Amino acid sequence: MTTITATALREDKAIWPAIASITSCLCRQVVDDGLPAVCICAPMPGDAIATDYVSEDAGMAWVRLESGWPSTTFPVPSGLAACDAPLAFNLEVGLAYCAPIFEADGTPPNLVEMFESTRLQMAGMATIRRAILCCFPGNRRDVVLGTYQPIGPEGGVVGGYWSISVAEGAI
């Protein structure tokens, strides 16, 4: 297997700067908002998030590319195949923690645990939104806040993510 070092890469200048910047904003906002610790706050590759980093001690926060397309009139896909066509892209910005689960004897989580888990999920949703809005200050026309999508409690994890559409050069 060949190992590629960062110095050998020709860095993406369209999408990667936004992913890196939003990740930094998200990590900082989790701390600033006093949410429980996350063991990882990082860009994530691929078409889905594996929440394997979530533990009883810490959650996880991430930014992931959902899709990208050429767009001369943001956020509408232009279908241009020109090498200099500007890009637009969707990012997933998420946060997840452990969810209350059934005990080994089949006893369900109690109402206090469910209340606190829901409260944490809503605080996380607000934290992600603040991180996005603070990363793109002002009335921006090159960023569109999409929908919040809850995840869990399958696998003992609960949280969610915001989808955002971003025009190349927004950051």
N, C-alpha and C positions, 0 to 999 in steps of 0.2 A: 504494500500500500504506500502511495506517495503522500508525503506530508507537505502541505502548502503553508508557508508562513505568510503573515500579513504583509511583509515587505515585497512578496512576489505577486501580490494581488493588485489589479488595477481597480481601485475603490469605486463603488457606485456613488455618484454625486447627485442622483435624483431622489432616491428614497432613503438610503442609509442615514443621511444627516437628520432627517425627521425622526426616524426610529431611535437613533441615539439620543437626540434631544428630549423626546417625549419620555423615554425610559428614565433619563436623569430627573426630569420633572416629577414623574410618578414616584420614584424612590424617595425623593425629598418630601413630597406631599404626604406620603404614608407616615413618615416621621413627624412632620409638622402637625398633622391632624391627630397624633397620639394613638394611632391604630396599633394593634398588637404587632410584634415583630414579624418580618418576613425573612425567610432563610435565603431567598433568592429574589432579586429584582433585576430582570435582565431581558434583552431581546431574545425571542425564541424563534427557531426556524420551523419550517414545515407547515402542513395544512391543518394541524390541530395541536392543542396544548395537552401535554401529559402532566397531570397534577401530582405526580409522584413526589415532588419536593415538599408538599404540604405535610406537616406533622402536627402532633398535639402541641408542640412548642412554638411553631412558626408557620406562617402562611407563605404564599408566593405571589409575586407581582410580575407582569410581563407585558411586552409589546410585540406583536406579531403581524407580519404582512399577510393580509387576506387576499388582495388582488391588486393588479395594476393595469393601466391602459393608456394609450395615447389620447390626449385631450387638448384641443386648441381652444375650446370654450368650456372651462371647468364648471361642473364636474362631468360634462357630457362626453362620452367616448367619441372620438373623431374617426377612428378606423384608419388613420393615416399610418402608412408603414415607413415614412421618411425617417432617416436616422436622426434628424434634429427635432422631431415632433416632441413637444413637452409631454410629460407624463402626469397622470393623476393616479392615486392609489388609495386603497382602503387599509386601515390599520385596526387591529384589535388591541385594546388597552384594558388589561384585566387584573383582578385581584381575587384570591381565594384563600379560605381557611378551613380548618376541620369542621365538620358538621356533627351535630349530635346523632348518635346511631343507636340502634337496638342493642341491648345487653345480650350476652350469650344465652341467658335464660328466656329471651323473647320479650323482655320488658322494654317498652318504647321509651324514648327520651321524655323527660318531664316537661311541663309547660314553661318553666323558668329557663331551661336549656334551649327550648325552641324560640322563646322570646328573645333571649340574648343572641342566638345565632342569627335571627332575622334582623335584630338591631345592628349587629356587626355587618351583615350583608348590605344594609341600607347605608351605613356609614362608609363602607367601602365604595359603594356606587357614587356617593357624593365626593369622596376623595379622588376617585379617578376623574370625575367631571372637572373638579377644581384643577387637577394637574393638567388636563388638556387645555382648559381655558386660560390658565396662567402661562402655559407654554406658548400660546398664540394670543398675546394680549391685543385688546382693541376689537373693533368691529371688523373682522376679517372676512374677505370674500373668497379666500383660498383654502378655507377649512370649513367642513360641514360636519357638525356633530350629529351622528346617526342615532341608532337605538341602543338601549341597554339590554343585554341578554343575560338573564340569570343562568347559572349552572349549578348542578347538584340537586339533591344531596347524594346522588349515586356515588359509590366509592368513598363515602364518608367525607366528601368535600363540598363546600357551598361557597358561592361568590358570584362573579359575573364579569362581564366586560362591556365596554362601550365600543362601538364601531365609529370610526371617523374617516371621512374622505379628505384627502390633502392634495393640493396642487404642488407640482414640482416647484421648488424654490420658496415654499412657504416658510421654511426655516433656513 
